[in-house]
Amino acid sequence: MLYRFFVSLSRPYPLIILFLLVLVGVCWRRKIGSRALRLALTIPTLLLWLFSMPVVSFFSAATLEWKYPPIYERPSEAEAIVVLGSGVSPPDEIRKKAELDQGGLRRCIKAAALYTSGKPCPVIVTGGRVESYKTGPVMAEVMRDFLIAQGVSASDVILEKESRSTYENAIKTAEFLKQKGIQSALVVSDATHLIRGVGCFRKLGLQAYGGGCGYTATDLHITPLSFLPSAGAAAMNQIVFHEWLGLLYYRLRGRI
C-alpha cells in the first residue's frame, strides 16, 4: 500500500495540486498578499483537491449509476437492443482504419454480450457525424462492423446514422421501432448516461430498459489513496457534472 501511495503521489496531477497547497500554506504563514487574495487562492485549490478525490468521484458517479445496476442477460420483455453512439476516430495518415473510442467499445461489447444472452433480436446502432469536418465512416457504421465481428448477425444490425445527440438518437430510433411494431427496447450506454438515454425513449412512449457498462461506483474501499488527488477521479467528476447539466437541460426542454 505504501508503494502504491508514493507511486500515485509521484504523478504530475497530484504533484501539481500538492504544490498549490504548499504554496497556499506559505502565503498564509507569511501573510503574503491581502486576506482576500489568499482566500481567492485557497478556495479554488481546496475545491480542486476535493473534486479530484477518488472517494468523491465514487459517490458522485453513484448518483447516476445506481439507478440502473449492471445486468448480464437481456430482459425478456425487450424486443430490440439500441446501442447509443459515443465517439469515433477517423482514419488518417497514421491510423488507417476508423476506431471507436473507449465508450463506443464498451457499449458495443456490452451489446454483443446481451445479444447472445437470448434469442436473436434487432440491434439498432445509432450515431451520426457529430463533427462535420471529420471524414471516413460515421459512428454507427463503425459500431456495426465491430458488432458483426463480435458475433452479432449482420442481418440483425440496423443503422441509424443521422443523429448527433442523445435526444436525436432516441427520436430517430423510436420512429423506426414504432414502424416495425416494436414497443420495448434495451438501451445500452455508459452507466452514467443511462438516466438520460433511457428517459428519452420513455418520454417517446417506448418501454425502455437500461443496459449499462463502464461502472465505477461498485465497491468502495477507503484507503489513503481515496483522498489523494487523481486525474482519473477528476475526469469522472467532470463526466458526472456534464451529465447532470444535461439532465437539467433535457428536463427543462421536456425531453425526459
Phi, psi and chi 1 to 4 in degrees:
 res  aa     phi    psi   chi1   chi2   chi3   chi4
   1 MET       -  -42.0  175.5   60.3   69.8      -
   2 LEU   -62.0  -39.1 -168.3   60.5      -      -
   3 TYR   -63.0  -46.5  171.4   77.5      -      -
   4 ARG   -62.6  -37.1  -72.7 -173.9   58.7 -159.5
   5 PHE   -61.9  -47.4  179.9   83.0      -      -
   6 PHE   -72.4  -32.3  -78.1  107.5      -      -
   7 VAL   -63.9  -44.9  168.2      -      -      -
   8 SER   -64.9  -38.0  -62.1      -      -      -
   9 LEU   -67.9  -26.2 -175.6   60.2      -      -
  10 SER   -81.8   -2.4   65.5      -      -      -
  11 ARG   -78.3  153.8  -67.0  169.6  179.7  165.4
  12 PRO   -56.5  -44.5  -25.4   34.5      -      -
  13 TYR   -61.4  -54.7 -171.3   83.7      -      -
  14 PRO   -64.3  -31.9   19.8  -31.2      -      -
  15 LEU   -63.2  -41.0  -79.0  177.6      -      -
  16 ILE   -64.2  -44.3  -68.8  171.8      -      -
  17 ILE   -66.1  -42.0  -66.4 -179.7      -      -
  18 LEU   -64.3  -36.0  -69.5  175.9      -      -
  19 PHE   -61.9  -42.5  172.6   77.7      -      -
  20 LEU   -62.8  -39.2  -70.3  173.3      -      -
  21 LEU   -64.6  -42.9  -72.6  170.4      -      -
  22 VAL   -62.8  -42.5  170.9      -      -      -
  23 LEU   -61.6  -42.4 -176.6   63.5      -      -
  24 VAL   -63.8  -42.1  166.3      -      -      -
  25 GLY   -60.8  -42.0      -      -      -      -
  26 VAL   -63.5  -41.1  169.8      -      -      -
  27 CYS   -61.4  -41.0  -71.8      -      -      -
  28 TRP   -71.3  -42.1  -79.9  100.9      -      -
  29 ARG   -63.9  -40.7 -175.6  175.9  179.6   83.2
  30 ARG   -96.2    2.4  -62.4 -174.7  178.8 -179.6
  31 LYS    54.2   47.3  -64.0 -177.1  179.0 -179.9
  32 ILE   -79.8  126.5  -60.6  173.1      -      -
  33 GLY    76.5  176.6      -      -      -      -
  34 SER   -75.8  164.5   65.8      -      -      -
  35 ARG   -61.4  -40.1  179.8 -179.0  176.1   82.8
  36 ALA   -62.8  -39.9      -      -      -      -
  37 LEU   -66.4  -41.4  177.0   60.8      -      -
  38 ARG   -64.5  -38.7  -64.9 -162.9  -62.4  -90.8
  39 LEU   -66.5  -37.6  -76.4  172.8      -      -
  40 ALA   -64.2  -27.5      -      -      -      -
  41 LEU   -84.7  -37.2  -69.4  172.7      -      -
  42 THR   -70.8  -47.6  -58.1      -      -      -
  43 ILE   -63.0  -49.0  -67.0  173.0      -      -
  44 PRO   -62.2  -35.7  -21.6   33.5      -      -
  45 THR   -65.4  -44.4  -58.9      -      -      -
  46 LEU   -66.2  -38.9  -68.0  176.9      -      -
  47 LEU   -64.6  -39.0  -73.2  175.5      -      -
  48 LEU   -63.9  -42.2 -178.8   60.6      -      -
  49 TRP   -61.9  -47.2 -173.7   11.4      -      -
  50 LEU   -60.2  -44.2 -177.6   68.0      -      -
  51 PHE   -63.0  -23.5 -172.1   78.7      -      -
  52 SER  -101.0    3.8  -56.1      -      -      -
  53 MET   -78.1  130.5  -75.6 -175.0 -172.4      -
  54 PRO   -56.8  -36.6  -28.9   37.1      -      -
  55 VAL   -65.5  -33.4   66.9      -      -      -
  56 VAL   -72.2  -42.4  173.1      -      -      -
  57 SER   -65.1  -31.4   75.0      -      -      -
  58 PHE   -59.8  -51.3  178.5   93.7      -      -
  59 PHE   -74.8  -29.5  -73.7  107.9      -      -
  60 SER   -68.9  -40.8   67.5      -      -      -
  61 ALA   -65.0  -34.3      -      -      -      -
  62 ALA   -61.9  -29.9      -      -      -      -
  63 THR   -61.5  -22.8   63.5      -      -      -
  64 LEU  -105.1  -40.6  -64.2  168.4      -      -
  65 GLU   -75.8  -32.8  -65.4 -178.1   -0.8      -
  66 TRP   -72.7  -12.9  -71.5    0.1      -      -
  67 LYS   -65.0  -36.1  171.8   74.6  172.4  178.7
  68 TYR  -128.7   91.8  -66.7   98.8      -      -
  69 PRO   -62.8  162.2  -19.4   31.8      -      -
  70 PRO   -59.7  142.9  -21.6   32.3      -      -
  71 ILE  -125.3  155.5   63.4  170.6      -      -
  72 TYR  -128.0   -1.3  -58.5   96.2      -      -
  73 GLU  -136.5  146.4  -67.7 -174.7   -3.5      -
  74 ARG   -71.2  130.6 -170.7  167.8   78.6 -117.5
  75 PRO   -56.5  138.3  -23.5   33.5      -      -
  76 SER   -62.4  -25.9   57.7      -      -      -
  77 GLU   -77.2  -18.7  -60.3   87.9  -10.6      -
  78 ALA   -76.0  119.7      -      -      -      -
  79 GLU   -88.4  -15.3  -57.2  171.4   73.0      -
  80 ALA  -152.3  164.9      -      -      -      -
  81 ILE  -116.5  133.1  -64.3  173.4      -      -
  82 VAL  -116.0  123.2  177.7      -      -      -
  83 VAL  -106.0  114.4 -166.9      -      -      -
  84 LEU   -78.8  137.1  -59.7 -176.5      -      -
  85 GLY   -70.8  156.8      -      -      -      -
  86 SER  -122.1  -73.9  176.4      -      -      -
  87 GLY  -166.3  159.9      -      -      -      -
  88 VAL  -145.1  141.1   63.3      -      -      -
  89 SER   -98.3  122.4  -61.4      -      -      -
  90 PRO   -74.5  162.3   29.6  -35.4      -      -
  91 PRO   -66.8  149.3   22.3  -31.0      -      -
  92 ASP  -147.8 -162.5   54.1   31.6      -      -
  93 GLU   -64.4  -30.5  -67.3 -177.4    1.7      -
  94 ILE   -95.3  -49.4  -55.4  -61.1      -      -
  95 ARG   -90.3  109.5 -177.5  177.8   42.9 -114.8
  96 LYS   -80.9  -18.8  -59.2  -55.7  179.5 -175.9
  97 LYS  -128.5  148.5  -65.4  179.9   64.3  177.0
  98 ALA   -65.5  144.5      -      -      -      -
  99 GLU  -131.4  139.9  -63.9  178.2   -1.6      -
 100 LEU   -71.6  148.9  -66.1  170.5      -      -
 101 ASP   -76.7  179.7   66.1    2.9      -      -
 102 GLN   -60.7  -40.1  -69.3 -174.9   -4.3      -
 103 GLY   -63.2  -43.0      -      -      -      -
 104 GLY   -63.1  -41.3      -      -      -      -
 105 LEU   -62.3  -47.1  -75.0  171.6      -      -
 106 ARG   -57.6  -45.9  -74.8 -165.7  -58.0  -95.0
 107 ARG   -65.9  -41.9  -62.8  174.3 -169.3 -170.4
 108 CYS   -68.4  -40.3  -73.2      -      -      -
 109 ILE   -62.3  -43.1  -69.7  171.4      -      -
 110 LYS   -64.7  -43.1 -173.8   65.7  177.7 -178.6
 111 ALA   -62.6  -41.3      -      -      -      -
 112 ALA   -63.0  -41.1      -      -      -      -
 113 ALA   -65.2  -41.0      -      -      -      -
 114 LEU   -71.5  -32.2  -67.6  170.5      -      -
 115 TYR   -62.9  -45.1  172.1   84.2      -      -
 116 THR   -78.5   -7.2   56.8      -      -      -
 117 SER   -79.9   -8.1   70.8      -      -      -
 118 GLY  -145.2 -167.0      -      -      -      -
 119 LYS   -70.5  155.5   63.0 -179.1 -178.5  179.9
 120 PRO   -55.3  145.2  -26.2   35.6      -      -
 121 CYS  -151.5  163.9   69.5      -      -      -
 122 PRO   -62.6  140.5  -21.2   32.7      -      -
 123 VAL  -123.0  111.0 -179.9      -      -      -
 124 ILE   -96.7  121.0  -60.6   92.6      -      -
 125 VAL  -101.1  126.7  -72.1      -      -      -
 126 THR  -126.8  131.1  174.4      -      -      -
 127 GLY   153.6  123.5      -      -      -      -
 128 GLY  -104.5 -154.6      -      -      -      -
 129 ARG   -91.0  104.9 -161.7 -177.3  -53.0  -78.1
 130 VAL   -72.4  -46.4  178.6      -      -      -
 131 GLU   -97.1  117.3  -64.6   89.9   -1.1      -
 132 SER   -65.2  -23.2   58.4      -      -      -
 133 TYR   -76.8  -15.0   65.7   87.5      -      -
 134 LYS   -75.6  150.3  -72.1 -172.8  176.1 -178.9
 135 THR  -117.1 -179.0   58.2      -      -      -
 136 GLY    86.8 -172.5      -      -      -      -
 137 PRO   -65.6  150.5   23.0  -33.3      -      -
 138 VAL   -80.5  170.6  -61.0      -      -      -
 139 MET   -55.2  -48.4 -167.0 -175.6  -49.1      -
 140 ALA   -62.2  -34.8      -      -      -      -
 141 GLU   -67.2  -40.7  -67.1  170.5  -22.3      -
 142 VAL   -67.9  -39.3 -176.7      -      -      -
 143 MET   -63.0  -42.2  -66.7  164.8   68.9      -
 144 ARG   -59.1  -48.2  172.6 -160.6   59.4 -164.7
 145 ASP   -62.0  -39.2  -64.5  -17.1      -      -
 146 PHE   -67.2  -42.4 -175.3   84.8      -      -
 147 LEU   -63.3  -40.7  -76.0  171.1      -      -
 148 ILE   -63.4  -39.6  -67.0  172.2      -      -
 149 ALA   -64.9  -24.3      -      -      -      -
 150 GLN   -87.7    2.0  -64.1  -60.2  -54.9      -
 151 GLY   106.0    2.2      -      -      -      -
 152 VAL   -76.7  132.6  177.2      -      -      -
 153 SER   -61.2  131.5  173.7      -      -      -
 154 ALA   -59.4  -31.4      -      -      -      -
 155 SER   -72.0  -16.2   60.6      -      -      -
 156 ASP   -93.7  -13.3  -74.9  -28.3      -      -
 157 VAL   -88.3  128.1 -177.7      -      -      -
 158 ILE  -122.5  133.3  -60.0  160.2      -      -
 159 LEU   -92.4  138.4  -73.1  178.4      -      -
 160 GLU  -131.6  103.9 -175.1  -69.7  -65.1      -
 161 LYS  -120.7   28.1   55.2 -178.6 -176.5  178.3
 162 GLU  -110.0  -24.8  -58.8  -61.5  -32.6      -
 163 SER   -73.1  152.2   58.9      -      -      -
 164 ARG  -132.1   10.8  -55.3 -159.8  -56.4  174.4
 165 SER  -153.7  169.4   68.3      -      -      -
 166 THR   -59.8  -42.0  -59.6      -      -      -
 167 TYR   -65.2  -42.4 -176.5   62.7      -      -
 168 GLU   -66.9  -36.4  -70.9 -177.0    8.2      -
 169 ASN   -51.1  -49.8  -70.4  161.3      -      -
 170 ALA   -68.3  -44.5      -      -      -      -
 171 ILE   -58.8  -52.6  -74.0  -76.0      -      -
 172 LYS   -71.3  -36.5  -64.7 -176.6 -179.6  -61.7
 173 THR   -71.9  -39.7  -56.0      -      -      -
 174 ALA   -62.0  -38.1      -      -      -      -
 175 GLU   -58.9  -45.9  -69.5  175.8   -1.2      -
 176 PHE   -64.8  -46.1  169.5   81.7      -      -
 177 LEU   -60.2  -43.3  -67.1  174.4      -      -
 178 LYS   -66.9  -34.9  -69.3  177.2  179.8  179.4
 179 GLN   -62.4  -33.6  -72.0  174.0    1.1      -
 180 LYS   -88.1    1.7  -63.0  -65.2 -176.9 -179.2
 181 GLY    75.3   19.5      -      -      -      -
 182 ILE   -93.0  125.1  -63.4  174.8      -      -
 183 GLN  -108.7   -7.0  -61.4  -61.2  -39.9      -
 184 SER  -141.0  146.6   61.5      -      -      -
 185 ALA  -151.7  151.5      -      -      -      -
 186 LEU   -97.6  116.5  175.3   62.2      -      -
 187 VAL   -92.5  121.3  179.4      -      -      -
 188 VAL  -106.4  124.9  176.5      -      -      -
 189 SER  -161.5  179.3 -170.7      -      -      -
 190 ASP   -61.3  147.9  -76.6    6.8      -      -
 191 ALA   -58.1  -37.1      -      -      -      -
 192 THR   -71.9  -12.6   53.2      -      -      -
 193 HIS  -104.6   -6.3 -174.6 -126.8      -      -
 194 LEU   -69.6  -36.8  -81.4 -178.7      -      -
 195 ILE   -57.2  -45.9  -65.8  179.7      -      -
 196 ARG   -71.1  -44.7 -171.1  152.8   54.8  109.8
 197 GLY   -64.2  -51.0      -      -      -      -
 198 VAL   -64.8  -38.6  172.6      -      -      -
 199 GLY   -59.5  -38.2      -      -      -      -
 200 CYS   -62.8  -44.2  -73.3      -      -      -
 201 PHE   -67.2  -39.6  -79.0   86.9      -      -
 202 ARG   -66.7  -36.2  -71.0 -178.4  175.7  175.2
 203 LYS   -62.6  -28.2 -174.4   69.7  174.1 -178.7
 204 LEU   -87.9    6.9  -65.2  169.1      -      -
 205 GLY    92.8    7.9      -      -      -      -
 206 LEU   -94.8  150.7  -71.2  169.0      -      -
 207 GLN   -84.5  106.4 -173.1  175.7    0.5      -
 208 ALA  -114.2  142.7      -      -      -      -
 209 TYR  -121.2  158.6  -54.8   88.6      -      -
 210 GLY  -108.1  129.0      -      -      -      -
 211 GLY  -119.8   97.7      -      -      -      -
 212 GLY   -92.0  161.4      -      -      -      -
 213 CYS  -145.9  165.6   57.3      -      -      -
 214 GLY    70.2   35.5      -      -      -      -
 215 TYR   -68.6  140.8  -72.6   85.8      -      -
 216 THR  -121.9  -27.4   60.8      -      -      -
 217 ALA   -95.5   69.0      -      -      -      -
 218 THR  -116.3  -33.5   56.1      -      -      -
 219 ASP  -151.1  114.6 -168.3   16.4      -      -
 220 LEU  -100.6  125.5  177.6   63.5      -      -
 221 HIS  -124.1  114.0  -64.3  -77.1      -      -
 222 ILE   -80.6  118.3  -60.6  -65.4      -      -
 223 THR  -137.0  172.0   70.0      -      -      -
 224 PRO   -55.9  -30.3  -28.9   36.2      -      -
 225 LEU   -65.5  -22.1  -68.5  173.8      -      -
 226 SER   -64.6  -19.7  -57.1      -      -      -
 227 PHE  -112.6    0.7  -56.3   93.2      -      -
 228 LEU   -84.7  132.0 -169.5   67.3      -      -
 229 PRO   -54.4  137.0  -23.6   33.5      -      -
 230 SER  -138.0  133.3  162.1      -      -      -
 231 ALA   -64.5  -35.4      -      -      -      -
 232 GLY   -64.4  -41.8      -      -      -      -
 233 ALA   -65.2  -41.4      -      -      -      -
 234 ALA   -62.3  -40.0      -      -      -      -
 235 ALA   -64.0  -41.5      -      -      -      -
 236 MET   -64.9  -43.1  174.3   51.2   68.5      -
 237 ASN   -63.2  -32.6  -81.5  -36.8      -      -
 238 GLN   -67.1  -39.9 -175.7  167.3  -62.4      -
 239 ILE   -62.1  -45.5  -69.5  170.6      -      -
 240 VAL   -63.5  -43.7  171.8      -      -      -
 241 PHE   -59.8  -45.9 -176.8   75.2      -      -
 242 HIS   -60.6  -41.5  168.1   82.9      -      -
 243 GLU   -68.1  -40.7 -164.8   58.2   37.2      -
 244 TRP   -66.6  -35.8  -84.3  111.2      -      -
 245 LEU   -62.8  -41.6  -78.3 -180.0      -      -
 246 GLY   -62.6  -40.2      -      -      -      -
 247 LEU   -64.5  -41.6  -78.1  166.6      -      -
 248 LEU   -62.9  -45.1  175.7   61.6      -      -
 249 TYR   -62.9  -44.4  176.8   74.4      -      -
 250 TYR   -64.9  -36.8  -87.7   39.6      -      -
 251 ARG   -67.1  -42.8  -71.3 -171.6 -170.8  -78.5
 252 LEU   -63.6  -32.8  -68.7  174.1      -      -
 253 ARG   -87.1   -2.2  -64.5  -66.3  -57.7  -89.1
 254 GLY    73.6   25.2      -      -      -      -
 255 ARG   -88.8  -17.5  -64.0  177.9  175.9 -179.6
 256 ILE  -134.0      -   56.5  175.4      -      -
